[in-house]
């Protein structure tokens, strides 16, 4: 009886250990295993974004279509931003919150991305004064970080046209980046706010 019980306990222990290893491997794949797919999709979006004739007023982007290029020098990262924040869109790259401003407009150009090594993993390293560049087909909009904060998922006022005074008219050209916080969890949100510092024609130094 004791031998049989010992065998059962041993078998259960092996199953728990195997399940633990599988969970670790699954989590690792979620963080790193899709990097090649992400890079391939970003390359494709970059080609789409930079080809074709320039339009003075391009039509609104549809779900998952490229909107702009986001460049963060401190993080040595650059991505094509797509329209929408659905799971489908966010698999491709950072997503532009629908109904928020476009780059350079008065209001709040708000962008979300997953907290993965491919996207906003190191967003917390940004500091006041750091540059964030949002590039359209014709213009580079240079924003500077003004603050960083941690909020709950329900605090959607961070993407309001005037995040400092929700409900009030927009008075400045803002950029807001959001992602999950802490890493590998989603019960909070890390938010970075930036203000437009200058606009440069494409190709300017």
Rosetta constraint file for C-alpha pairs under 8 A:
AtomPair CA 1 CA 5 HARMONIC 6.19 0.50
AtomPair CA 2 CA 6 HARMONIC 6.05 0.50
AtomPair CA 3 CA 7 HARMONIC 6.20 0.50
AtomPair CA 4 CA 8 HARMONIC 6.27 0.50
AtomPair CA 5 CA 9 HARMONIC 6.18 0.50
AtomPair CA 6 CA 10 HARMONIC 6.03 0.50
AtomPair CA 7 CA 11 HARMONIC 6.04 0.50
AtomPair CA 8 CA 12 HARMONIC 6.13 0.50
AtomPair CA 9 CA 13 HARMONIC 6.09 0.50
AtomPair CA 10 CA 14 HARMONIC 6.28 0.50
AtomPair CA 11 CA 15 HARMONIC 6.28 0.50
AtomPair CA 12 CA 16 HARMONIC 6.22 0.50
AtomPair CA 13 CA 17 HARMONIC 6.14 0.50
AtomPair CA 14 CA 18 HARMONIC 6.05 0.50
AtomPair CA 15 CA 19 HARMONIC 6.06 0.50
AtomPair CA 16 CA 20 HARMONIC 6.10 0.50
AtomPair CA 17 CA 21 HARMONIC 6.27 0.50
AtomPair CA 18 CA 22 HARMONIC 6.21 0.50
AtomPair CA 19 CA 23 HARMONIC 6.16 0.50
AtomPair CA 20 CA 24 HARMONIC 6.28 0.50
AtomPair CA 21 CA 25 HARMONIC 6.20 0.50
AtomPair CA 22 CA 26 HARMONIC 6.02 0.50
AtomPair CA 23 CA 27 HARMONIC 6.11 0.50
AtomPair CA 24 CA 28 HARMONIC 6.12 0.50
AtomPair CA 25 CA 29 HARMONIC 6.11 0.50
AtomPair CA 26 CA 30 HARMONIC 6.19 0.50
AtomPair CA 27 CA 31 HARMONIC 6.39 0.50
AtomPair CA 28 CA 32 HARMONIC 5.89 0.50
AtomPair CA 28 CA 33 HARMONIC 6.87 0.50
AtomPair CA 29 CA 33 HARMONIC 4.05 0.50
AtomPair CA 29 CA 34 HARMONIC 6.73 0.50
AtomPair CA 30 CA 34 HARMONIC 6.64 0.50
AtomPair CA 31 CA 35 HARMONIC 7.86 0.50
AtomPair CA 31 CA 116 HARMONIC 5.67 0.50
AtomPair CA 31 CA 117 HARMONIC 6.56 0.50
AtomPair CA 32 CA 116 HARMONIC 7.95 0.50
AtomPair CA 32 CA 117 HARMONIC 7.03 0.50
AtomPair CA 32 CA 118 HARMONIC 7.91 0.50
AtomPair CA 34 CA 38 HARMONIC 6.16 0.50
AtomPair CA 35 CA 39 HARMONIC 6.12 0.50
AtomPair CA 35 CA 118 HARMONIC 6.20 0.50
AtomPair CA 36 CA 40 HARMONIC 6.18 0.50
AtomPair CA 37 CA 41 HARMONIC 6.22 0.50
AtomPair CA 38 CA 42 HARMONIC 6.07 0.50
AtomPair CA 38 CA 91 HARMONIC 7.24 0.50
AtomPair CA 38 CA 92 HARMONIC 6.22 0.50
AtomPair CA 38 CA 93 HARMONIC 7.51 0.50
AtomPair CA 38 CA 118 HARMONIC 7.32 0.50
AtomPair CA 39 CA 43 HARMONIC 6.10 0.50
AtomPair CA 40 CA 44 HARMONIC 6.34 0.50
AtomPair CA 41 CA 45 HARMONIC 6.19 0.50
AtomPair CA 41 CA 92 HARMONIC 6.07 0.50
AtomPair CA 42 CA 46 HARMONIC 6.00 0.50
AtomPair CA 42 CA 79 HARMONIC 6.95 0.50
AtomPair CA 42 CA 80 HARMONIC 6.36 0.50
AtomPair CA 42 CA 92 HARMONIC 6.69 0.50
AtomPair CA 42 CA 93 HARMONIC 6.95 0.50
AtomPair CA 43 CA 47 HARMONIC 6.35 0.50
AtomPair CA 44 CA 48 HARMONIC 6.36 0.50
AtomPair CA 45 CA 49 HARMONIC 5.98 0.50
AtomPair CA 45 CA 65 HARMONIC 7.84 0.50
AtomPair CA 45 CA 66 HARMONIC 6.25 0.50
AtomPair CA 45 CA 80 HARMONIC 6.51 0.50
AtomPair CA 46 CA 50 HARMONIC 6.21 0.50
AtomPair CA 46 CA 66 HARMONIC 7.92 0.50
AtomPair CA 46 CA 80 HARMONIC 6.16 0.50
AtomPair CA 47 CA 51 HARMONIC 6.16 0.50
AtomPair CA 48 CA 52 HARMONIC 7.89 0.50
AtomPair CA 48 CA 66 HARMONIC 7.51 0.50
AtomPair CA 49 CA 66 HARMONIC 6.00 0.50
AtomPair CA 49 CA 67 HARMONIC 7.66 0.50
AtomPair CA 49 CA 68 HARMONIC 7.51 0.50
AtomPair CA 49 CA 80 HARMONIC 7.98 0.50
AtomPair CA 49 CA 137 HARMONIC 7.49 0.50
AtomPair CA 50 CA 137 HARMONIC 6.86 0.50
AtomPair CA 54 CA 137 HARMONIC 6.76 0.50
AtomPair CA 54 CA 138 HARMONIC 7.47 0.50
AtomPair CA 61 CA 65 HARMONIC 5.75 0.50
AtomPair CA 61 CA 66 HARMONIC 7.02 0.50
AtomPair CA 61 CA 67 HARMONIC 6.45 0.50
AtomPair CA 61 CA 83 HARMONIC 6.21 0.50
AtomPair CA 62 CA 83 HARMONIC 6.27 0.50
AtomPair CA 63 CA 82 HARMONIC 7.44 0.50
AtomPair CA 63 CA 83 HARMONIC 5.06 0.50
AtomPair CA 63 CA 84 HARMONIC 5.44 0.50
AtomPair CA 63 CA 89 HARMONIC 6.95 0.50
AtomPair CA 64 CA 82 HARMONIC 5.03 0.50
AtomPair CA 64 CA 83 HARMONIC 4.95 0.50
AtomPair CA 64 CA 84 HARMONIC 6.18 0.50
AtomPair CA 64 CA 88 HARMONIC 7.46 0.50
AtomPair CA 64 CA 89 HARMONIC 4.81 0.50
AtomPair CA 64 CA 92 HARMONIC 7.46 0.50
AtomPair CA 64 CA 95 HARMONIC 7.87 0.50
AtomPair CA 65 CA 82 HARMONIC 5.13 0.50
AtomPair CA 65 CA 83 HARMONIC 5.53 0.50
AtomPair CA 66 CA 80 HARMONIC 6.35 0.50
AtomPair CA 66 CA 81 HARMONIC 5.71 0.50
AtomPair CA 66 CA 82 HARMONIC 4.26 0.50
AtomPair CA 66 CA 83 HARMONIC 6.34 0.50
AtomPair CA 67 CA 80 HARMONIC 7.34 0.50
AtomPair CA 67 CA 81 HARMONIC 5.52 0.50
AtomPair CA 67 CA 82 HARMONIC 5.24 0.50
AtomPair CA 67 CA 83 HARMONIC 6.06 0.50
AtomPair CA 67 CA 96 HARMONIC 7.59 0.50
AtomPair CA 67 CA 136 HARMONIC 7.38 0.50
AtomPair CA 68 CA 80 HARMONIC 5.89 0.50
AtomPair CA 68 CA 81 HARMONIC 5.28 0.50
AtomPair CA 68 CA 82 HARMONIC 7.31 0.50
AtomPair CA 68 CA 103 HARMONIC 7.85 0.50
AtomPair CA 68 CA 134 HARMONIC 6.44 0.50
AtomPair CA 68 CA 135 HARMONIC 5.47 0.50
AtomPair CA 68 CA 136 HARMONIC 4.95 0.50
AtomPair CA 68 CA 137 HARMONIC 7.51 0.50
AtomPair CA 69 CA 78 HARMONIC 7.00 0.50
AtomPair CA 69 CA 79 HARMONIC 5.65 0.50
AtomPair CA 69 CA 80 HARMONIC 4.40 0.50
AtomPair CA 69 CA 81 HARMONIC 5.71 0.50
AtomPair CA 69 CA 133 HARMONIC 7.93 0.50
AtomPair CA 69 CA 134 HARMONIC 5.71 0.50
AtomPair CA 69 CA 135 HARMONIC 4.94 0.50
AtomPair CA 69 CA 136 HARMONIC 6.62 0.50
AtomPair CA 70 CA 78 HARMONIC 5.54 0.50
AtomPair CA 70 CA 79 HARMONIC 5.30 0.50
AtomPair CA 70 CA 80 HARMONIC 6.21 0.50
AtomPair CA 70 CA 81 HARMONIC 6.54 0.50
AtomPair CA 70 CA 132 HARMONIC 7.20 0.50
AtomPair CA 70 CA 133 HARMONIC 5.73 0.50
AtomPair CA 70 CA 134 HARMONIC 4.72 0.50
AtomPair CA 70 CA 135 HARMONIC 6.36 0.50
AtomPair CA 71 CA 76 HARMONIC 7.83 0.50
AtomPair CA 71 CA 77 HARMONIC 5.98 0.50
AtomPair CA 71 CA 78 HARMONIC 4.26 0.50
AtomPair CA 71 CA 79 HARMONIC 6.57 0.50
AtomPair CA 71 CA 132 HARMONIC 5.92 0.50
AtomPair CA 71 CA 133 HARMONIC 5.01 0.50
AtomPair CA 71 CA 134 HARMONIC 6.50 0.50
AtomPair CA 71 CA 135 HARMONIC 7.90 0.50
AtomPair CA 72 CA 76 HARMONIC 6.08 0.50
AtomPair CA 72 CA 77 HARMONIC 5.50 0.50
AtomPair CA 72 CA 78 HARMONIC 6.29 0.50
AtomPair CA 72 CA 131 HARMONIC 6.52 0.50
AtomPair CA 72 CA 132 HARMONIC 4.88 0.50
AtomPair CA 72 CA 133 HARMONIC 6.44 0.50
AtomPair CA 73 CA 77 HARMONIC 6.56 0.50
AtomPair CA 73 CA 131 HARMONIC 6.78 0.50
AtomPair CA 73 CA 132 HARMONIC 7.13 0.50
AtomPair CA 74 CA 126 HARMONIC 7.03 0.50
AtomPair CA 74 CA 130 HARMONIC 7.06 0.50
AtomPair CA 74 CA 131 HARMONIC 7.70 0.50
AtomPair CA 75 CA 122 HARMONIC 7.11 0.50
AtomPair CA 75 CA 123 HARMONIC 7.80 0.50
AtomPair CA 75 CA 125 HARMONIC 7.70 0.50
AtomPair CA 75 CA 126 HARMONIC 7.84 0.50
AtomPair CA 79 CA 93 HARMONIC 6.82 0.50
AtomPair CA 79 CA 94 HARMONIC 7.23 0.50
AtomPair CA 80 CA 93 HARMONIC 6.47 0.50
AtomPair CA 80 CA 94 HARMONIC 7.17 0.50
AtomPair CA 81 CA 93 HARMONIC 5.91 0.50
AtomPair CA 81 CA 94 HARMONIC 4.97 0.50
AtomPair CA 81 CA 95 HARMONIC 5.50 0.50
AtomPair CA 81 CA 96 HARMONIC 6.57 0.50
AtomPair CA 81 CA 111 HARMONIC 7.86 0.50
AtomPair CA 82 CA 89 HARMONIC 6.69 0.50
AtomPair CA 82 CA 90 HARMONIC 7.93 0.50
AtomPair CA 82 CA 92 HARMONIC 7.45 0.50
AtomPair CA 82 CA 93 HARMONIC 6.37 0.50
AtomPair CA 82 CA 94 HARMONIC 6.28 0.50
AtomPair CA 82 CA 95 HARMONIC 4.88 0.50
AtomPair CA 82 CA 96 HARMONIC 6.08 0.50
AtomPair CA 83 CA 89 HARMONIC 7.09 0.50
AtomPair CA 83 CA 95 HARMONIC 5.48 0.50
AtomPair CA 83 CA 96 HARMONIC 4.93 0.50
AtomPair CA 83 CA 97 HARMONIC 7.11 0.50
AtomPair CA 83 CA 98 HARMONIC 7.02 0.50
AtomPair CA 84 CA 89 HARMONIC 5.91 0.50
AtomPair CA 84 CA 90 HARMONIC 7.71 0.50
AtomPair CA 84 CA 95 HARMONIC 5.18 0.50
AtomPair CA 84 CA 96 HARMONIC 5.27 0.50
AtomPair CA 84 CA 97 HARMONIC 5.55 0.50
AtomPair CA 84 CA 98 HARMONIC 5.82 0.50
AtomPair CA 85 CA 89 HARMONIC 5.82 0.50
AtomPair CA 85 CA 90 HARMONIC 5.88 0.50
AtomPair CA 85 CA 94 HARMONIC 7.97 0.50
AtomPair CA 85 CA 95 HARMONIC 5.02 0.50
AtomPair CA 85 CA 96 HARMONIC 6.48 0.50
AtomPair CA 85 CA 97 HARMONIC 5.98 0.50
AtomPair CA 85 CA 98 HARMONIC 7.81 0.50
AtomPair CA 85 CA 112 HARMONIC 6.78 0.50
AtomPair CA 86 CA 90 HARMONIC 6.15 0.50
AtomPair CA 87 CA 91 HARMONIC 6.23 0.50
AtomPair CA 88 CA 92 HARMONIC 7.21 0.50
AtomPair CA 89 CA 93 HARMONIC 6.84 0.50
AtomPair CA 89 CA 94 HARMONIC 7.88 0.50
AtomPair CA 89 CA 95 HARMONIC 6.44 0.50
AtomPair CA 90 CA 94 HARMONIC 5.78 0.50
AtomPair CA 90 CA 95 HARMONIC 5.79 0.50
AtomPair CA 90 CA 112 HARMONIC 7.93 0.50
AtomPair CA 90 CA 113 HARMONIC 6.24 0.50
AtomPair CA 90 CA 114 HARMONIC 6.99 0.50
AtomPair CA 93 CA 113 HARMONIC 6.81 0.50
AtomPair CA 93 CA 119 HARMONIC 7.24 0.50
AtomPair CA 94 CA 111 HARMONIC 6.38 0.50
AtomPair CA 94 CA 112 HARMONIC 5.53 0.50
AtomPair CA 94 CA 113 HARMONIC 4.40 0.50
AtomPair CA 94 CA 114 HARMONIC 7.46 0.50
AtomPair CA 94 CA 119 HARMONIC 7.16 0.50
AtomPair CA 95 CA 111 HARMONIC 5.37 0.50
AtomPair CA 95 CA 112 HARMONIC 5.24 0.50
AtomPair CA 95 CA 113 HARMONIC 6.23 0.50
AtomPair CA 96 CA 100 HARMONIC 7.74 0.50
AtomPair CA 96 CA 109 HARMONIC 7.53 0.50
AtomPair CA 96 CA 110 HARMONIC 5.94 0.50
AtomPair CA 96 CA 111 HARMONIC 4.54 0.50
AtomPair CA 96 CA 112 HARMONIC 6.58 0.50
AtomPair CA 97 CA 109 HARMONIC 7.88 0.50
AtomPair CA 97 CA 110 HARMONIC 5.65 0.50
AtomPair CA 97 CA 111 HARMONIC 5.83 0.50
AtomPair CA 97 CA 112 HARMONIC 7.15 0.50
AtomPair CA 100 CA 107 HARMONIC 7.37 0.50
AtomPair CA 100 CA 108 HARMONIC 5.92 0.50
AtomPair CA 100 CA 109 HARMONIC 5.64 0.50
AtomPair CA 100 CA 110 HARMONIC 6.18 0.50
AtomPair CA 100 CA 159 HARMONIC 7.36 0.50
AtomPair CA 100 CA 160 HARMONIC 7.69 0.50
AtomPair CA 100 CA 161 HARMONIC 6.98 0.50
AtomPair CA 101 CA 105 HARMONIC 5.86 0.50
AtomPair CA 101 CA 106 HARMONIC 7.06 0.50
AtomPair CA 101 CA 107 HARMONIC 5.49 0.50
AtomPair CA 101 CA 108 HARMONIC 5.14 0.50
AtomPair CA 101 CA 109 HARMONIC 4.52 0.50
AtomPair CA 101 CA 110 HARMONIC 7.26 0.50
AtomPair CA 101 CA 161 HARMONIC 7.50 0.50
AtomPair CA 102 CA 108 HARMONIC 7.76 0.50
AtomPair CA 102 CA 109 HARMONIC 5.39 0.50
AtomPair CA 103 CA 109 HARMONIC 5.77 0.50
AtomPair CA 103 CA 134 HARMONIC 6.32 0.50
AtomPair CA 103 CA 135 HARMONIC 7.68 0.50
AtomPair CA 103 CA 136 HARMONIC 7.45 0.50
AtomPair CA 103 CA 141 HARMONIC 6.88 0.50
AtomPair CA 103 CA 175 HARMONIC 7.85 0.50
AtomPair CA 104 CA 109 HARMONIC 7.84 0.50
AtomPair CA 104 CA 141 HARMONIC 6.03 0.50
AtomPair CA 104 CA 173 HARMONIC 6.13 0.50
AtomPair CA 104 CA 196 HARMONIC 7.15 0.50
AtomPair CA 104 CA 199 HARMONIC 7.59 0.50
AtomPair CA 105 CA 109 HARMONIC 7.59 0.50
AtomPair CA 105 CA 173 HARMONIC 5.70 0.50
AtomPair CA 106 CA 170 HARMONIC 6.41 0.50
AtomPair CA 106 CA 171 HARMONIC 6.42 0.50
AtomPair CA 106 CA 172 HARMONIC 5.27 0.50
AtomPair CA 106 CA 173 HARMONIC 4.28 0.50
AtomPair CA 106 CA 174 HARMONIC 7.15 0.50
AtomPair CA 107 CA 161 HARMONIC 4.48 0.50
AtomPair CA 107 CA 162 HARMONIC 6.44 0.50
AtomPair CA 107 CA 170 HARMONIC 5.04 0.50
AtomPair CA 107 CA 171 HARMONIC 6.84 0.50
AtomPair CA 107 CA 172 HARMONIC 5.99 0.50
AtomPair CA 107 CA 173 HARMONIC 5.20 0.50
AtomPair CA 107 CA 174 HARMONIC 5.86 0.50
AtomPair CA 108 CA 159 HARMONIC 6.48 0.50
AtomPair CA 108 CA 160 HARMONIC 6.67 0.50
AtomPair CA 108 CA 161 HARMONIC 4.78 0.50
AtomPair CA 108 CA 162 HARMONIC 6.85 0.50
AtomPair CA 108 CA 163 HARMONIC 7.78 0.50
AtomPair CA 108 CA 170 HARMONIC 7.95 0.50
AtomPair CA 108 CA 173 HARMONIC 6.30 0.50
AtomPair CA 108 CA 174 HARMONIC 4.53 0.50
AtomPair CA 108 CA 175 HARMONIC 5.42 0.50
AtomPair CA 108 CA 176 HARMONIC 6.67 0.50
AtomPair CA 109 CA 159 HARMONIC 7.96 0.50
AtomPair CA 109 CA 173 HARMONIC 7.84 0.50
AtomPair CA 109 CA 174 HARMONIC 6.07 0.50
AtomPair CA 109 CA 175 HARMONIC 4.70 0.50
AtomPair CA 109 CA 176 HARMONIC 6.22 0.50
AtomPair CA 110 CA 159 HARMONIC 5.88 0.50
AtomPair CA 110 CA 175 HARMONIC 5.75 0.50
AtomPair CA 110 CA 176 HARMONIC 4.60 0.50
AtomPair CA 110 CA 177 HARMONIC 5.96 0.50
AtomPair CA 110 CA 178 HARMONIC 7.80 0.50
AtomPair CA 111 CA 175 HARMONIC 7.87 0.50
AtomPair CA 111 CA 176 HARMONIC 6.20 0.50
AtomPair CA 111 CA 177 HARMONIC 4.95 0.50
AtomPair CA 111 CA 178 HARMONIC 6.35 0.50
AtomPair CA 112 CA 177 HARMONIC 5.75 0.50
AtomPair CA 112 CA 178 HARMONIC 4.74 0.50
AtomPair CA 112 CA 179 HARMONIC 5.81 0.50
AtomPair CA 113 CA 119 HARMONIC 6.34 0.50
AtomPair CA 113 CA 120 HARMONIC 6.08 0.50
AtomPair CA 113 CA 177 HARMONIC 7.94 0.50
AtomPair CA 113 CA 178 HARMONIC 6.67 0.50
AtomPair CA 113 CA 179 HARMONIC 5.51 0.50
AtomPair CA 114 CA 119 HARMONIC 6.18 0.50
AtomPair CA 114 CA 120 HARMONIC 6.13 0.50
AtomPair CA 114 CA 121 HARMONIC 7.71 0.50
AtomPair CA 114 CA 179 HARMONIC 5.82 0.50
AtomPair CA 114 CA 180 HARMONIC 6.70 0.50
AtomPair CA 115 CA 119 HARMONIC 6.31 0.50
AtomPair CA 115 CA 120 HARMONIC 4.86 0.50
AtomPair CA 115 CA 121 HARMONIC 4.63 0.50
AtomPair CA 115 CA 179 HARMONIC 5.82 0.50
AtomPair CA 115 CA 180 HARMONIC 5.69 0.50
AtomPair CA 115 CA 181 HARMONIC 7.65 0.50
AtomPair CA 115 CA 183 HARMONIC 6.24 0.50
AtomPair CA 115 CA 184 HARMONIC 7.20 0.50
AtomPair CA 116 CA 120 HARMONIC 6.05 0.50
AtomPair CA 116 CA 121 HARMONIC 4.79 0.50
AtomPair CA 116 CA 183 HARMONIC 7.90 0.50
AtomPair CA 117 CA 121 HARMONIC 4.88 0.50
AtomPair CA 117 CA 122 HARMONIC 7.68 0.50
AtomPair CA 120 CA 179 HARMONIC 6.66 0.50
AtomPair CA 121 CA 183 HARMONIC 7.23 0.50
AtomPair CA 122 CA 126 HARMONIC 7.98 0.50
AtomPair CA 124 CA 148 HARMONIC 7.90 0.50
AtomPair CA 124 CA 190 HARMONIC 7.47 0.50
AtomPair CA 126 CA 130 HARMONIC 6.47 0.50
AtomPair CA 126 CA 145 HARMONIC 7.62 0.50
AtomPair CA 127 CA 145 HARMONIC 6.66 0.50
AtomPair CA 127 CA 147 HARMONIC 7.51 0.50
AtomPair CA 127 CA 148 HARMONIC 7.77 0.50
AtomPair CA 128 CA 144 HARMONIC 7.30 0.50
AtomPair CA 128 CA 145 HARMONIC 4.86 0.50
AtomPair CA 128 CA 146 HARMONIC 5.10 0.50
AtomPair CA 128 CA 147 HARMONIC 5.92 0.50
AtomPair CA 129 CA 144 HARMONIC 5.10 0.50
AtomPair CA 129 CA 145 HARMONIC 4.98 0.50
AtomPair CA 129 CA 146 HARMONIC 6.41 0.50
AtomPair CA 130 CA 144 HARMONIC 5.40 0.50
AtomPair CA 130 CA 145 HARMONIC 5.35 0.50
AtomPair CA 131 CA 142 HARMONIC 6.53 0.50
AtomPair CA 131 CA 143 HARMONIC 5.64 0.50
AtomPair CA 131 CA 144 HARMONIC 4.66 0.50
AtomPair CA 131 CA 145 HARMONIC 6.50 0.50
AtomPair CA 132 CA 142 HARMONIC 6.01 0.50
AtomPair CA 132 CA 143 HARMONIC 5.12 0.50
AtomPair CA 132 CA 144 HARMONIC 6.12 0.50
AtomPair CA 132 CA 145 HARMONIC 7.34 0.50
AtomPair CA 132 CA 194 HARMONIC 7.74 0.50
AtomPair CA 133 CA 140 HARMONIC 6.53 0.50
AtomPair CA 133 CA 141 HARMONIC 5.60 0.50
AtomPair CA 133 CA 142 HARMONIC 4.60 0.50
AtomPair CA 133 CA 143 HARMONIC 6.03 0.50
AtomPair CA 134 CA 140 HARMONIC 5.98 0.50
AtomPair CA 134 CA 141 HARMONIC 5.16 0.50
AtomPair CA 134 CA 142 HARMONIC 6.57 0.50
AtomPair CA 134 CA 143 HARMONIC 7.76 0.50
AtomPair CA 135 CA 139 HARMONIC 5.87 0.50
AtomPair CA 135 CA 140 HARMONIC 4.40 0.50
AtomPair CA 135 CA 141 HARMONIC 6.05 0.50
AtomPair CA 136 CA 140 HARMONIC 6.38 0.50
AtomPair CA 137 CA 202 HARMONIC 7.43 0.50
AtomPair CA 138 CA 201 HARMONIC 6.23 0.50
AtomPair CA 138 CA 202 HARMONIC 5.14 0.50
AtomPair CA 139 CA 199 HARMONIC 6.78 0.50
AtomPair CA 139 CA 200 HARMONIC 5.71 0.50
AtomPair CA 139 CA 201 HARMONIC 4.60 0.50
AtomPair CA 139 CA 202 HARMONIC 4.71 0.50
AtomPair CA 140 CA 199 HARMONIC 5.76 0.50
AtomPair CA 140 CA 200 HARMONIC 5.07 0.50
AtomPair CA 140 CA 201 HARMONIC 6.17 0.50
AtomPair CA 140 CA 202 HARMONIC 5.86 0.50
AtomPair CA 141 CA 196 HARMONIC 6.88 0.50
AtomPair CA 141 CA 197 HARMONIC 7.79 0.50
AtomPair CA 141 CA 198 HARMONIC 6.16 0.50
AtomPair CA 141 CA 199 HARMONIC 4.58 0.50
AtomPair CA 141 CA 200 HARMONIC 6.42 0.50
AtomPair CA 142 CA 196 HARMONIC 5.89 0.50
AtomPair CA 142 CA 197 HARMONIC 5.64 0.50
AtomPair CA 142 CA 198 HARMONIC 5.32 0.50
AtomPair CA 142 CA 199 HARMONIC 6.10 0.50
AtomPair CA 142 CA 200 HARMONIC 7.84 0.50
AtomPair CA 143 CA 174 HARMONIC 7.80 0.50
AtomPair CA 143 CA 175 HARMONIC 7.12 0.50
AtomPair CA 143 CA 194 HARMONIC 5.68 0.50
AtomPair CA 143 CA 195 HARMONIC 5.09 0.50
AtomPair CA 143 CA 196 HARMONIC 4.13 0.50
AtomPair CA 143 CA 197 HARMONIC 5.17 0.50
AtomPair CA 143 CA 198 HARMONIC 7.12 0.50
AtomPair CA 144 CA 194 HARMONIC 5.02 0.50
AtomPair CA 144 CA 195 HARMONIC 5.45 0.50
AtomPair CA 144 CA 196 HARMONIC 6.44 0.50
AtomPair CA 144 CA 197 HARMONIC 6.28 0.50
AtomPair CA 145 CA 192 HARMONIC 7.06 0.50
AtomPair CA 145 CA 193 HARMONIC 5.85 0.50
AtomPair CA 145 CA 194 HARMONIC 3.98 0.50
AtomPair CA 145 CA 195 HARMONIC 6.55 0.50
AtomPair CA 146 CA 192 HARMONIC 7.89 0.50
AtomPair CA 146 CA 193 HARMONIC 5.84 0.50
AtomPair CA 146 CA 194 HARMONIC 5.11 0.50
AtomPair CA 146 CA 195 HARMONIC 6.77 0.50
AtomPair CA 147 CA 192 HARMONIC 6.06 0.50
AtomPair CA 147 CA 193 HARMONIC 5.49 0.50
AtomPair CA 147 CA 194 HARMONIC 7.06 0.50
AtomPair CA 148 CA 190 HARMONIC 7.42 0.50
AtomPair CA 148 CA 191 HARMONIC 5.67 0.50
AtomPair CA 148 CA 192 HARMONIC 4.50 0.50
AtomPair CA 148 CA 193 HARMONIC 6.30 0.50
AtomPair CA 149 CA 190 HARMONIC 6.07 0.50
AtomPair CA 149 CA 191 HARMONIC 5.31 0.50
AtomPair CA 149 CA 192 HARMONIC 6.63 0.50
AtomPair CA 150 CA 181 HARMONIC 7.63 0.50
AtomPair CA 150 CA 188 HARMONIC 6.77 0.50
AtomPair CA 150 CA 189 HARMONIC 5.65 0.50
AtomPair CA 150 CA 190 HARMONIC 4.79 0.50
AtomPair CA 150 CA 191 HARMONIC 6.12 0.50
AtomPair CA 151 CA 155 HARMONIC 6.32 0.50
AtomPair CA 151 CA 188 HARMONIC 5.79 0.50
AtomPair CA 151 CA 189 HARMONIC 5.20 0.50
AtomPair CA 151 CA 190 HARMONIC 6.60 0.50
AtomPair CA 151 CA 191 HARMONIC 7.36 0.50
AtomPair CA 152 CA 187 HARMONIC 6.89 0.50
AtomPair CA 152 CA 188 HARMONIC 4.70 0.50
AtomPair CA 152 CA 189 HARMONIC 5.80 0.50
AtomPair CA 153 CA 187 HARMONIC 6.91 0.50
AtomPair CA 153 CA 188 HARMONIC 5.78 0.50
AtomPair CA 153 CA 189 HARMONIC 5.95 0.50
AtomPair CA 156 CA 160 HARMONIC 7.30 0.50
AtomPair CA 157 CA 163 HARMONIC 5.94 0.50
AtomPair CA 157 CA 166 HARMONIC 5.96 0.50
AtomPair CA 158 CA 163 HARMONIC 5.02 0.50
AtomPair CA 158 CA 164 HARMONIC 7.97 0.50
AtomPair CA 158 CA 176 HARMONIC 7.57 0.50
AtomPair CA 158 CA 191 HARMONIC 7.61 0.50
AtomPair CA 159 CA 163 HARMONIC 6.13 0.50
AtomPair CA 159 CA 176 HARMONIC 6.68 0.50
AtomPair CA 160 CA 166 HARMONIC 5.87 0.50
AtomPair CA 160 CA 167 HARMONIC 7.35 0.50
AtomPair CA 161 CA 166 HARMONIC 7.35 0.50
AtomPair CA 161 CA 167 HARMONIC 7.83 0.50
AtomPair CA 161 CA 169 HARMONIC 7.19 0.50
AtomPair CA 161 CA 170 HARMONIC 5.25 0.50
AtomPair CA 162 CA 166 HARMONIC 5.47 0.50
AtomPair CA 162 CA 167 HARMONIC 7.01 0.50
AtomPair CA 162 CA 168 HARMONIC 6.27 0.50
AtomPair CA 162 CA 169 HARMONIC 6.50 0.50
AtomPair CA 162 CA 170 HARMONIC 4.87 0.50
AtomPair CA 162 CA 171 HARMONIC 7.19 0.50
AtomPair CA 162 CA 172 HARMONIC 7.76 0.50
AtomPair CA 172 CA 195 HARMONIC 7.36 0.50
AtomPair CA 172 CA 196 HARMONIC 7.84 0.50
AtomPair CA 173 CA 195 HARMONIC 5.97 0.50
AtomPair CA 173 CA 196 HARMONIC 5.47 0.50
AtomPair CA 174 CA 193 HARMONIC 7.12 0.50
AtomPair CA 174 CA 194 HARMONIC 5.75 0.50
AtomPair CA 174 CA 195 HARMONIC 4.62 0.50
AtomPair CA 174 CA 196 HARMONIC 6.11 0.50
AtomPair CA 175 CA 193 HARMONIC 5.85 0.50
AtomPair CA 175 CA 194 HARMONIC 5.01 0.50
AtomPair CA 175 CA 195 HARMONIC 6.14 0.50
AtomPair CA 175 CA 196 HARMONIC 7.50 0.50
AtomPair CA 176 CA 191 HARMONIC 6.90 0.50
AtomPair CA 176 CA 192 HARMONIC 5.59 0.50
AtomPair CA 176 CA 193 HARMONIC 4.58 0.50
AtomPair CA 176 CA 194 HARMONIC 6.29 0.50
AtomPair CA 177 CA 191 HARMONIC 5.70 0.50
AtomPair CA 177 CA 192 HARMONIC 5.12 0.50
AtomPair CA 177 CA 193 HARMONIC 6.64 0.50
AtomPair CA 178 CA 189 HARMONIC 6.54 0.50
AtomPair CA 178 CA 190 HARMONIC 5.66 0.50
AtomPair CA 178 CA 191 HARMONIC 4.64 0.50
AtomPair CA 178 CA 192 HARMONIC 6.58 0.50
AtomPair CA 179 CA 189 HARMONIC 5.61 0.50
AtomPair CA 179 CA 190 HARMONIC 5.36 0.50
AtomPair CA 179 CA 191 HARMONIC 6.79 0.50
AtomPair CA 180 CA 184 HARMONIC 7.92 0.50
AtomPair CA 180 CA 185 HARMONIC 6.62 0.50
AtomPair CA 180 CA 186 HARMONIC 4.99 0.50
AtomPair CA 180 CA 187 HARMONIC 7.40 0.50
AtomPair CA 180 CA 188 HARMONIC 6.06 0.50
AtomPair CA 180 CA 189 HARMONIC 4.64 0.50
AtomPair CA 180 CA 190 HARMONIC 5.94 0.50
AtomPair CA 181 CA 185 HARMONIC 6.06 0.50
AtomPair CA 181 CA 186 HARMONIC 5.73 0.50
AtomPair CA 181 CA 187 HARMONIC 6.78 0.50
AtomPair CA 181 CA 188 HARMONIC 4.91 0.50
AtomPair CA 181 CA 189 HARMONIC 4.89 0.50
AtomPair CA 181 CA 190 HARMONIC 5.42 0.50
AtomPair CA 182 CA 186 HARMONIC 6.92 0.50
AtomPair CA 182 CA 187 HARMONIC 7.86 0.50
AtomPair CA 182 CA 188 HARMONIC 6.90 0.50
AtomPair CA 182 CA 189 HARMONIC 7.75 0.50
AtomPair CA 182 CA 190 HARMONIC 7.81 0.50
AtomPair CA 200 CA 204 HARMONIC 6.16 0.50
